Amino acid sequence: MGTTLTPEFWERFAVLLVAAMAVTFVLTALFDMLVVRLTNRRGHRPPMPPARAPHRPTAADHRTPVRS
């Protein structure tokens, strides 16, 4: 017992799909705007100092033992 998809179904489907997409886009824009506002409200933090590279010994740092 099969049913056919009528033109009325496709019309309603298209309208609901477009409405759902519009709601999604609007909510995404609102949440993005809220995040930007909260980020700006906290104030700017001073930049972190650059991380120092670990010290790697060179030939000048390494002393070979002297045997007498």
N, C-alpha and C positions, 0 to 999 in steps of 0.2 A: 504494500500500500504506500505508494510514493506521493509526495506533495510537490507542487511546482512553486518556484519562487516568483511571485507576481511582481509586476512593475511597482505596485504600491510598497512592497517590501523593500525593493532596492532604493526607492525614493526615501523612505524612512531611514534605511541603513545609511545612506549618504548624508542625510541631515544630521543624524546622531554622530556619525564619524567626524564630520566637520565641527560639530559642537564640542565633542570630546577633545579634539586637537586644539581648538581655541582655548578651552579651559586650561589645558596643559600648558600652553604657551604663556598664558596670562599668569598662572600660578608660578611658573618658573621665573618669569621676569620679576614678579613681586618678591620671591625668595632671594633672588640674586641682589635686588636692590636693598633688601633688609641686611644681607650679609655685608654688603659694601658699607652701609651706614654704620653697622656695629663695628666694623674694622676701623673706619675713620674716627669713630667716637673714642676709641681707646687711646688715640694719640699715636704719634710717631715715636717709635723706639729708636734709640741711637743704634747705629749699625754695630754688629758684633766685630771685635777685632779679628783679623785673619788668623786662622789656626797656624801654629808654628809647626814646621816640618820636623819630624824626629831627627835627632842628631845622628849622623852616620860618620863613623870614624874614618879618617883619611890616613894616608901614609904618614903625614906629619904628626898625627895624633898617636900613632902606634909606635911604641919604643920596643925594640928587640932587646932581650936581656944580653948583657955583655958578660962573657965568661973570662975569668982571668986565670 
